[in-house]
Amino acid sequence: MAKKKNPHNIESKHLKPGSLPYIWGKIKKNPGAMFGLIFIVTLFVLSFLSPYIMRHDYQEIVIRNRFALPSLEHLLGCDEVGRDILSRILYGAKYTLSIGILSVAISCIVGAILGAVAGYFGGTADTMIMRFLDVFQAFPNILLAIAIAAVLGTGFDKVIYAIGISGVPNFARMMRANILTVRGSEYIEAATSINCSTFRIILRHAVPNAMSPMIVQVAMGIASAALAASGLSFLGFGVQDPTPEWGAMLASARGYMRDYPHMVVIPGMFIMLTVLSFNLVGDAIRDALDPKLKN
């Protein structure tokens, strides 16, 4: 009698740990991660389609609708000047998500370069880079971002630079630690023995094998950067009203919190759900990439 094949064994043979199909399989098995992924994708799609699908423009001011409560006409109500909150939430998602992604991209690229150089060469280069980064890490990230934003000024691009620069030390230290782990590996020694250039060894051999923890850090970092962007806007150092960034919406509505709580609760809920979604997806990616957590 023919022995039936176990589909789980077939899957484990064909899916390489750390590959995209393997990571996707882990995410699919995690209800929390699937919720987070669906929420993020839906928010992305709606934010780009909002100019075409929303009945009300996010800049449209209708004085008679000031402080309107949620209704069929305005599903999430209106703000203090009669602008539709749902339109501003969806349109503002572009800013919050873009700031999170672009600022983490800056942190990751600059941090990976500094960490790779410090970890691979060691010695004086390592000491100089790490002591320079220690100066940045002497301040909390949000305080450093506020200081940089105060120097650069307010605006969408300035917030990206402020949050991106403040996140460099964390990525640099993680890359340095990973490079130190793989620097003595046999494939690095083999590449050195055949006279590969140092640049090629770092770029083609050391960095790719040290990227797994960085991918997890990126997923978690986007959530932190989005939260920091909202915090900067709330404090007046980020994107300013009338641009519909969620933190700026909170800042403009805080004076009406007692009488019209929906103006504060709705942007706050979207910030919370976005941060939670990225963290859930990041946890699932970590479970897929961390050898200690594999089944």
C-alpha positions as CSV (number, residue, x, y, z in Angstrom):
1,M,0.0,0.0,0.0
2,A,1.4,3.3,-1.1
3,K,2.4,5.6,1.8
4,K,0.7,9.0,1.8
5,K,3.0,12.0,1.6
6,N,2.8,14.5,4.4
7,P,2.2,17.9,3.0
8,H,3.9,19.5,6.0
9,N,7.1,17.6,5.2
10,I,6.9,18.6,1.6
11,E,6.5,22.2,2.5
12,S,9.4,22.1,4.9
13,K,11.7,20.6,2.2
14,H,10.8,23.1,-0.4
15,L,10.7,26.3,1.6
16,K,14.1,27.6,2.6
17,P,14.1,29.2,6.1
18,G,14.5,32.9,5.7
19,S,13.1,33.0,2.1
20,L,10.1,35.1,1.2
21,P,7.7,32.1,0.8
22,Y,8.8,30.9,4.3
23,I,8.2,34.3,5.9
24,W,4.9,34.6,4.1
25,G,3.9,31.1,5.4
26,K,4.7,32.2,9.0
27,I,2.7,35.4,8.6
28,K,-0.3,33.5,7.2
29,K,-0.3,31.2,10.2
30,N,-0.3,34.2,12.6
31,P,-3.8,35.8,12.9
32,G,-2.4,38.9,14.5
33,A,0.1,39.4,11.7
34,M,-2.5,38.9,9.1
35,F,-4.7,41.5,10.7
36,G,-1.8,43.9,10.8
37,L,-0.9,43.2,7.2
38,I,-4.5,43.6,5.9
39,F,-4.9,46.9,7.9
40,I,-1.6,48.3,6.5
41,V,-2.4,47.3,2.9
42,T,-6.0,48.6,3.1
43,L,-4.8,51.9,4.6
44,F,-2.2,52.3,1.8
45,V,-4.7,51.6,-0.9
46,L,-7.4,53.9,0.5
47,S,-4.9,56.7,1.1
48,F,-4.0,56.8,-2.6
49,L,-7.6,56.3,-3.8
50,S,-9.0,58.9,-1.3
51,P,-9.0,61.8,-3.8
52,Y,-11.2,59.7,-6.2
53,I,-13.5,57.9,-3.8
54,M,-14.3,60.4,-1.1
55,R,-17.4,62.6,-1.4
56,H,-15.7,65.5,0.4
57,D,-12.3,67.0,-0.2
58,Y,-10.0,67.0,2.8
59,Q,-9.5,70.8,2.4
60,E,-13.2,71.7,1.9
61,I,-14.3,74.1,4.6
62,V,-18.0,74.2,5.4
63,I,-18.6,76.4,8.4
64,R,-22.1,75.1,9.1
65,N,-20.6,71.6,9.7
66,R,-18.2,72.8,12.4
67,F,-17.9,70.1,15.1
68,A,-20.5,67.8,13.3
69,L,-20.8,64.4,15.0
70,P,-20.4,61.2,13.0
71,S,-23.4,60.7,10.6
72,L,-24.3,59.2,7.2
73,E,-23.1,62.4,5.5
74,H,-19.8,62.6,7.4
75,L,-19.0,59.1,8.7
76,L,-16.4,60.3,11.2
77,G,-17.8,63.8,11.8
78,C,-16.1,67.1,11.0
79,D,-13.4,69.2,12.7
80,E,-13.4,72.8,14.1
81,V,-13.7,74.4,10.7
82,G,-16.1,72.0,9.1
83,R,-13.6,69.7,7.2
84,D,-14.5,66.0,6.8
85,I,-12.5,64.0,9.3
86,L,-12.6,60.7,7.3
87,S,-11.2,62.4,4.2
88,R,-8.4,64.0,6.3
89,I,-7.6,60.7,8.0
90,L,-7.3,58.8,4.7
91,Y,-5.4,61.5,2.9
92,G,-3.2,62.1,6.0
93,A,-2.2,58.4,6.0
94,K,0.0,59.2,3.0
95,Y,2.1,61.5,5.2
96,T,2.2,59.4,8.3
97,L,3.1,56.2,6.5
98,S,5.5,58.0,4.1
99,I,7.4,59.6,7.0
100,G,7.7,56.2,8.7
101,I,9.0,54.4,5.7
102,L,11.3,57.1,4.3
103,S,12.8,58.0,7.7
104,V,13.5,54.3,8.4
105,A,15.1,53.9,5.0
106,I,17.5,56.7,5.8
107,S,18.3,55.2,9.2
108,C,18.8,51.8,7.8
109,I,21.0,52.8,4.9
110,V,23.3,55.2,6.8
111,G,23.3,52.9,9.9
112,A,24.1,49.8,7.8
113,I,27.1,51.6,6.1
114,L,28.5,52.9,9.4
115,G,27.9,49.6,11.2
116,A,29.4,47.5,8.4
117,V,32.6,49.6,8.3
118,A,33.0,49.6,12.1
119,G,32.4,45.9,12.4
120,Y,34.5,44.7,9.5
121,F,37.6,46.9,10.0
122,G,37.5,47.3,13.7
123,G,40.3,49.1,15.4
124,T,40.5,52.9,15.0
125,A,37.6,53.0,12.5
126,D,35.3,51.1,14.9
127,T,36.3,53.3,17.9
128,M,35.8,56.6,16.0
129,I,32.4,55.6,14.6
130,M,31.0,54.1,17.8
131,R,32.1,57.0,20.0
132,F,30.5,59.4,17.4
133,L,27.3,57.5,17.7
134,D,27.5,57.4,21.5
135,V,27.1,61.2,21.4
136,F,23.7,60.8,19.6
137,Q,22.6,57.9,21.8
138,A,23.2,60.1,24.9
139,F,19.8,61.7,24.1
140,P,16.4,59.9,23.9
141,N,15.4,59.4,20.2
142,I,12.4,61.7,20.4
143,L,14.4,64.5,22.2
144,L,17.1,64.2,19.5
145,A,14.5,64.3,16.8
146,I,13.0,67.5,18.3
147,A,16.4,69.1,18.5
148,I,17.1,68.3,14.8
149,A,13.6,69.4,13.7
150,A,14.2,72.7,15.6
151,V,17.4,73.3,13.6
152,L,16.0,72.2,10.2
153,G,12.5,73.7,10.7
154,T,9.0,72.3,10.2
155,G,7.7,70.5,7.2
156,F,7.3,67.1,5.7
157,D,10.8,66.6,4.4
158,K,12.4,68.1,7.6
159,V,10.5,65.5,9.8
160,I,11.9,62.7,7.6
161,Y,15.4,63.9,8.1
162,A,15.0,64.5,11.8
163,I,13.5,61.0,12.5
164,G,15.9,59.3,10.1
165,I,19.0,60.8,11.6
166,S,17.9,60.1,15.2
167,G,17.4,56.4,14.3
168,V,20.9,55.9,12.7
169,P,22.7,54.8,15.9
170,N,20.3,51.8,16.6
171,F,20.7,50.4,13.1
172,A,24.5,51.0,13.1
173,R,25.0,49.1,16.4
174,M,22.8,46.2,15.2
175,M,24.7,46.0,11.9
176,R,28.1,46.2,13.7
177,A,27.1,43.3,16.0
178,N,26.0,41.2,13.1
179,I,29.1,41.9,11.1
180,L,31.3,40.9,14.1
181,T,29.4,37.6,14.2
182,V,29.9,36.7,10.5
183,R,33.4,38.3,10.0
184,G,35.2,35.2,11.0
185,S,33.1,32.8,8.9
186,E,34.6,30.4,6.5
187,Y,33.0,32.0,3.4
188,I,34.6,35.4,4.4
189,E,38.0,33.7,4.7
190,A,37.5,31.9,1.4
191,A,36.6,35.2,-0.3
192,T,39.7,36.8,1.2
193,S,42.0,33.9,0.1
194,I,41.0,34.4,-3.6
195,N,41.9,38.2,-3.4
196,C,38.3,39.5,-3.4
197,S,38.3,43.3,-2.8
198,T,37.3,44.4,0.6
199,F,34.4,46.4,-0.8
200,R,33.1,43.2,-2.6
201,I,33.5,41.1,0.5
202,I,31.5,43.6,2.6
203,L,28.8,44.2,0.0
204,R,28.4,40.7,-1.4
205,H,29.2,38.4,1.6
206,A,29.2,40.1,5.0
207,V,26.2,42.5,4.7
208,P,23.7,40.1,3.1
209,N,24.4,37.5,5.8
210,A,23.9,40.1,8.5
211,M,20.6,41.5,7.2
212,S,18.0,39.2,8.8
213,P,17.9,41.1,12.2
214,M,17.9,44.4,10.3
215,I,14.8,43.4,8.4
216,V,13.0,42.9,11.7
217,Q,14.3,46.2,13.0
218,V,13.0,47.9,9.9
219,A,9.5,46.6,10.4
220,M,9.5,47.6,14.1
221,G,11.2,50.9,13.2
222,I,8.5,52.0,10.8
223,A,6.0,51.8,13.7
224,S,8.2,53.8,16.0
225,A,8.9,56.4,13.3
226,A,5.2,56.8,12.5
227,L,4.6,57.4,16.2
228,A,7.5,59.8,16.4
229,A,6.2,61.7,13.4
230,S,2.8,62.1,15.0
231,G,4.5,63.2,18.3
232,L,6.6,65.9,16.5
233,S,3.5,67.2,14.7
234,F,1.6,67.3,17.9
235,L,4.3,69.3,19.6
236,G,4.6,71.7,16.7
237,F,7.9,70.5,15.2
238,G,6.5,68.4,12.4
239,V,4.0,68.7,9.6
240,Q,1.7,71.6,10.3
241,D,-2.0,72.3,9.8
242,P,-3.8,72.4,7.3
243,T,-1.8,69.4,6.1
244,P,-3.8,66.4,7.4
245,E,-1.1,64.6,9.2
246,W,-2.5,62.6,12.1
247,G,-0.4,64.2,14.8
248,A,-1.2,67.7,13.5
249,M,-4.9,66.7,13.6
250,L,-4.5,65.8,17.3
251,A,-2.7,69.0,18.0
252,S,-5.5,71.2,16.4
253,A,-8.2,69.2,18.2
254,R,-6.8,69.1,21.7
255,G,-8.6,72.3,22.7
256,Y,-11.9,70.7,22.0
257,M,-11.2,67.3,23.6
258,R,-13.8,67.7,26.4
259,D,-16.7,68.8,24.3
260,Y,-16.0,67.0,21.0
261,P,-13.9,63.9,21.9
262,H,-14.4,62.3,18.5
263,M,-12.0,64.8,17.0
264,V,-9.2,63.4,19.2
265,V,-10.2,59.8,19.5
266,I,-10.4,59.1,15.8
267,P,-6.9,60.2,14.8
268,G,-5.5,58.6,18.0
269,M,-7.2,55.3,17.1
270,F,-5.7,55.3,13.7
271,I,-2.2,56.0,15.1
272,M,-2.6,53.2,17.6
273,L,-3.9,50.7,15.0
274,T,-1.1,51.5,12.6
275,V,1.7,51.2,15.2
276,L,0.1,47.9,16.4
277,S,-0.2,46.5,12.9
278,F,3.5,47.2,12.1
279,N,4.5,45.6,15.4
280,L,2.4,42.5,14.8
281,V,3.9,42.1,11.3
282,G,7.4,42.7,12.7
283,D,6.9,40.0,15.4
284,A,5.9,37.5,12.7
285,I,8.9,38.3,10.6
286,R,11.1,38.0,13.7
287,D,9.7,34.5,14.4
288,A,10.4,33.5,10.8
289,L,14.0,34.8,10.8
290,D,15.2,34.1,14.3
291,P,16.7,30.6,14.4
292,K,15.9,30.2,18.2
293,L,12.2,30.7,17.5
294,K,11.8,28.2,14.6
295,N,9.8,25.1,15.2
